[in-house]
Amino acid sequence: MSIDALRRRRTARVVDAAVWGVPAITVAALAWLLADVVWHGAGQIDLAFLTTAPRSAGRAGGIAPMLVSTAIVVAIAVAVALPLAVGTAVLLVEVLPPSASAGRWIRRSLDILAGMPSIVFGLFGNLVFCTMLGMGFSLLSGGLTLACMVLPILMRAAEESLRGVPDGCRRGALALGMPRHRAITAVILPCGMPGIIDGLTLGVGRAMAETAALVFTSGYVDRMPSALTDSGRTLAVHVFDLSMNVTGGDRWAYATALVLIGLLLVTAGLLSLASRFLQRKGAHKP
Amino acid sequence: MTSISSRRPAERLFVTGLGLCGAAASLTIVAVIGVTTVEATPALSVAGPQAFLTDDGWFPLSGRFGLMPMILGTVLVSLGGLALAGPMGIVSAVFCNHYAPAAVATAYRLLLKALAGIPSVVYGLWGLVTLVPLIAAWAPPGASLLAGILVLALMILPTVAVVADSAIQQLPPALHRGGAALGMRRHTIAFRVVVPAARSGLATALVLALGRALGETMALLMVTGNLVQYPSSLFDPVRTLAANIALEMAYAQDIHRSALFVSGLVLALLVAAALVVAEVLAPDGTRHVD
């Protein structure tokens, strides 16, 4: 074998090793991070941790108020953003002609919104919801801020999903003499629902994980909220506060982080089950 | 809006409702930028826009508004993170499409999704508790530009990988087959044929990841040490623009608060610039979901 061929074979081997090395490093990094969270956090988690209020700034007690606050803030965000997002997507796909410049502008504005850093949403939410609209530091302010943040995620997913609905569905509905708004609500939206729910998975995940946009909108009062106008600390904000502001809070921060990751996984799992169920149900339709 | 839609009152109401949704959705970004600008105006008019670039030091209460160390800190952390995550993300995409068996590629794509779904505050916690002490043992103080770069690289890797993956998937299969027919080895096809052919999609991936990096707040706040200074080495602490806002919003009043909105505006403009570049670079017909 010539030296040239040997050299070429060696190059091939080096490049191949490098290509396999990158995913290996990525897997190792993710494993390290998750192992760390489980290792430091799992010991603190029991039923009492999930059902009691924190004591001593979070170094004892549990995270029940944070679980409730997180659920409320995310629910507000979804309740506000989902109808807007689906409405906009229907407008883009079903009403406006594909070449309409209005559609292009709506899409572009949401693309820019999607790129805005979360801290900018925090500034915006603090100014508009907390100060101008007088809601103060509250779950409502936090939820509305997150609604602005997840709106583009939900809209894109809904738009792509509606575009994927076969034209046969549309023509069939119209051929049955349905007015167009009935065709949309009774046929086209149900067909697009699995994709909308997939978008919801992304949006809810993003909302549950958010910290920067919430610190100055929903605030960090760690009591159990009793109204939407109360300030409430979400799980992610709790992790942040414990690790940065509470000495000896690391283990509790890890425990909270572990609960947060678990909750993210459960939510994503449930929503993807729902999406798959609807897809299978939809498959029976012509 | 076709003629049918305007004939029936119910239909007209429905379409009006949809129009309002669209208007509200697209006006959100206008409100975000507009409100931020209005709130930034007092500081901009008191100090003058150039003060934010030329003043030495960030002491807003004594009228010194120099954002330059923080802009530089933001850009250095972001470019450093991108220097690591960029090549790794592109190689990840090549791996999924040309090296890995189908099952491995599926598993690896799932893993990238998991990486993207981990909250940034968890990355920050891990960086603070695990990475920073490791760096401190080597070169104190630990909380540094380097810690920021490492954590950020891990966070933006999925962005690069996912967008690069879809860019490579969109290439015509003939490209790969042609290379194989010429007797090229796998790595030659991957890096001499596929990567150059996908370059505009890959560039988009890098720019989108850069946008994401510039705006990252909490994870960086937790690991970079937050000293307002020009770093002289990788081991020096820095403060990013986003971290600065998060740190000082809690107590900022009047002109100081307004100055923070100026830095928010600068940040928004940096990110918007990255997005515009991404749109210019994007190959026709691709849309990105992050």
Interface residues (C-beta under 8 A of the other chain):
Chain A: R8 T11 A12 V15 D16 A18 V19 W20 V22 P23 I25 T26 V27 A29 L30 W32 L33 D36 V37 H40 P83 L84 A85 V86 G87 T88 V90 L91 L92 V95 L96 A102 W105 I106 S109 L110 D111 I112 L113 A114 G115 M116 P117 S118 I119 V120 F121 G122 L123 F124 N126 L127 V128 C148 L151 I153 M155 R156 A157 E160 P179 R180 H181 I184 L202 G205 M208 A209 E210 T211 A212 V215 F216 A236 V237 V239 F240 S243 M244 D250 A253 Y254 A257 L260 I261 L264 A268
Chain B: M1 T2 I4 S5 R8 A10 E11 F14 V15 G17 L18 G19 L20 C21 G22 A24 A25 S26 L27 T28 I29 V30 A31 V32 V35 T36 E39 M88 V91 S92 V94 F95 Y99 A100 Y108 L111 L112 A114 L115 G117 I118 P119 S120 V121 V122 Y123 G124 L125 W126 L128 V129 T130 L154 L157 R185 R186 H187 A190 F191 G211 L214 G215 E216 T217 M218 L221 M222 A242 I245 A246 M249 A250 L260 F261 G264 L267 A268 V271 A272 A274 L275 E279 R287 V289 D290
